[in-house]
Amino acid sequence: MDFVDAALDSVWPAELRTDRLLLRPVIPEDADLVRELLTDVRVRAYLGGPASHERVASRQAAYPATAGAWAVVRVADDQAVGLASIGPDHRCEGRAEVSFQLLPSAWGHGLGREAVSAIVSWWTAVVPGGGPVVAVTQAANVRSRRLLESVGMVLVDELDEHGARQCLYTRGGDEDDSDLRWVRLIASRRDEVERRRGAQARATAAGRRLPGDLTVLTADELAQLCPARHGGYGRICARAAGHTPDLHLGRAPDGAWIAWLTSRAP
Ligand SMILES: CC(C)(COP(=O)(O)OP(=O)(O)OC[C@H]1O[C@@H](n2cnc3c(N)ncnc32)[C@H](O)[C@@H]1OP(=O)(O)O)[C@@H](O)C(=O)NCCC(=O)NCCS
């Protein structure tokens, strides 16, 4: 279990109150609200379009059983006007993601920002070990981005997902604010991991172009190969001499070509 789930379980069910809203756990009687939100063309404009009948039915069943899923109730007339949730961010273990949607009739009154601000503050101040919180929204979703920026969230990363450019926001604050530092660190590490993964795949592909039996290589060809033993395991590297020091290619015990990475120079 992700520790976001564990943190949520320790405080759920929870109700949040703001000046104009009550956020209460979703109940089966919210089924019409769920259907309206999931099938509204405007609400779904940046969320992949209106959901299918099957998807609506599965969400109607799932929401009341989901820790971190609230109905957003306008206190003045006791109307449920939206849904908001916090839960594990599937992109990164240990990170929470907040999401929100209101019926169009409730837009333009600052209710979305009131709900999101309450959730982020609650998560940060009240939930033990909740970890950093992010929100991801399409770059083209101007209303949503304005909302996030108005509650002090900061754009820290961009990614492509569901066929669209997405902006990743996290809770801002002081320069040494932990969420900001943490999420920026993950973003920079992801670049590094992906660069390395790409390099590893390219090196493995290069290995497949070498003959299975290196002894068929001529002396000249063999002389082109890297003569060093690299890294902590002392594996024999079969790449050309003078290659980038951190990426090596050789044989696994089962004979398959493998590429490996080490920060040690040959
Ligand atoms: C994202 C969404 C909740 C934003 O709704 P919203 O009402 O525009 O957002 P806010 O709560 O920030 O309200 C801001 C608006 O209320 C106005 N407002 C009126 N009274 C206000 C008050 N007391 N306080 C603050 N703003 C107020 C603001 O001027 C602003 O209007 P503007 O957009 O014309 O400038 C809504 O567009 C939505 O549900 N979209 C579909 C779902 C979605 O895309 N979700 C995001 C991905 S998770």
The ligand as an SDF file (V2000), in Angstrom:
LIG
                    3D

 48 50  0  0  0  0  0  0  0  0999 V2000
  -11.4140   24.0020  -12.8260 C   0  0  0  0  0  0  0  0  0  0  0  0
  -12.7170   24.6370  -12.3310 C   0  0  0  0  0  0  0  0  0  0  0  0
  -13.0990   24.0440  -10.9930 C   0  0  0  0  0  0  0  0  0  0  0  0
  -12.4860   26.1210  -12.2020 C   0  0  0  0  0  0  0  0  0  0  0  0
  -13.7190   26.7520  -11.8840 O   0  0  0  0  0  0  0  0  0  0  0  0
  -13.7470   28.3240  -11.5920 P   0  0  0  0  0  0  0  0  0  0  0  0
  -15.0480   28.6640  -11.0160 O   0  0  0  0  0  0  0  0  0  0  0  0
  -13.2700   29.0320  -12.8210 O   0  0  0  0  0  0  0  0  0  0  0  0
  -12.5860   28.4370  -10.5510 O   0  0  0  0  0  0  0  0  0  0  0  0
  -12.3930   29.2620   -9.2620 P   0  0  0  0  0  0  0  0  0  0  0  0
  -13.0070   28.6180   -8.1040 O   0  0  0  0  0  0  0  0  0  0  0  0
  -10.9310   29.5130   -9.1790 O   0  0  0  0  0  0  0  0  0  0  0  0
  -13.1710   30.6070   -9.5260 O   0  0  0  0  0  0  0  0  0  0  0  0
  -12.5040   31.6620  -10.1240 C   0  0  0  0  0  0  0  0  0  0  0  0
  -13.5030   32.5470  -10.7730 C   0  0  0  0  0  0  0  0  0  0  0  0
  -14.4710   32.9610   -9.8080 O   0  0  0  0  0  0  0  0  0  0  0  0
  -14.5040   34.4100   -9.7510 C   0  0  0  0  0  0  0  0  0  0  0  0
  -14.9280   34.7770   -8.3920 N   0  0  0  0  0  0  0  0  0  0  0  0
  -16.1400   35.2770   -8.0890 C   0  0  0  0  0  0  0  0  0  0  0  0
  -16.2500   35.4150   -6.7760 N   0  0  0  0  0  0  0  0  0  0  0  0
  -15.0760   35.0180   -6.2260 C   0  0  0  0  0  0  0  0  0  0  0  0
  -14.5890   34.9260   -4.9010 C   0  0  0  0  0  0  0  0  0  0  0  0
  -15.3530   35.2660   -3.8650 N   0  0  0  0  0  0  0  0  0  0  0  0
  -13.3420   34.4510   -4.7150 N   0  0  0  0  0  0  0  0  0  0  0  0
  -12.5800   34.1060   -5.7420 C   0  0  0  0  0  0  0  0  0  0  0  0
  -12.9890   34.1610   -7.0310 N   0  0  0  0  0  0  0  0  0  0  0  0
  -14.2290   34.6100   -7.2520 C   0  0  0  0  0  0  0  0  0  0  0  0
  -13.1220   34.8040  -10.1670 C   0  0  0  0  0  0  0  0  0  0  0  0
  -13.0800   36.1210  -10.6300 O   0  0  0  0  0  0  0  0  0  0  0  0
  -12.8640   33.8250  -11.2790 C   0  0  0  0  0  0  0  0  0  0  0  0
  -13.5720   34.1690  -12.4340 O   0  0  0  0  0  0  0  0  0  0  0  0
  -12.9020   34.2040  -13.8720 P   0  0  0  0  0  0  0  0  0  0  0  0
  -12.5110   32.7850  -14.1800 O   0  0  0  0  0  0  0  0  0  0  0  0
  -13.9650   34.6960  -14.7880 O   0  0  0  0  0  0  0  0  0  0  0  0
  -11.7210   35.0900  -13.7530 O   0  0  0  0  0  0  0  0  0  0  0  0
  -13.8430   24.4070  -13.3560 C   0  0  0  0  0  0  0  0  0  0  0  0
  -13.4980   25.0640  -14.5430 O   0  0  0  0  0  0  0  0  0  0  0  0
  -14.0890   22.9500  -13.6430 C   0  0  0  0  0  0  0  0  0  0  0  0
  -14.7500   22.2470  -12.8960 O   0  0  0  0  0  0  0  0  0  0  0  0
  -13.5720   22.4550  -14.8040 N   0  0  0  0  0  0  0  0  0  0  0  0
  -13.7910   21.1000  -15.2380 C   0  0  0  0  0  0  0  0  0  0  0  0
  -12.9740   20.0860  -14.4840 C   0  0  0  0  0  0  0  0  0  0  0  0
  -11.5010   20.3350  -14.6190 C   0  0  0  0  0  0  0  0  0  0  0  0
  -11.0090   20.6630  -15.6780 O   0  0  0  0  0  0  0  0  0  0  0  0
  -10.7850   20.1620  -13.5150 N   0  0  0  0  0  0  0  0  0  0  0  0
   -9.3610   20.3980  -13.4580 C   0  0  0  0  0  0  0  0  0  0  0  0
   -8.5490   19.1830  -13.6180 C   0  0  0  0  0  0  0  0  0  0  0  0
   -8.4150   18.2200  -12.1450 S   0  0  0  0  0  0  0  0  0  0  0  0
  1  2  1  0
  2  3  1  0
  2  4  1  0
  2 36  1  0
  4  5  1  0
  5  6  1  0
  6  7  2  0
  6  8  1  0
  6  9  1  0
  9 10  1  0
 10 11  2  0
 10 12  1  0
 10 13  1  0
 13 14  1  0
 14 15  1  0
 15 16  1  0
 15 30  1  0
 16 17  1  0
 17 18  1  0
 17 28  1  0
 18 19  1  0
 18 27  1  0
 19 20  2  0
 20 21  1  0
 21 22  1  0
 21 27  2  0
 22 23  1  0
 22 24  2  0
 24 25  1  0
 25 26  2  0
 26 27  1  0
 28 29  1  0
 28 30  1  0
 30 31  1  0
 31 32  1  0
 32 33  2  0
 32 34  1  0
 32 35  1  0
 36 37  1  0
 36 38  1  0
 38 39  2  0
 38 40  1  0
 40 41  1  0
 41 42  1  0
 42 43  1  0
 43 44  2  0
 43 45  1  0
 45 46  1  0
 46 47  1  0
 47 48  1  0
M  END
$$$$
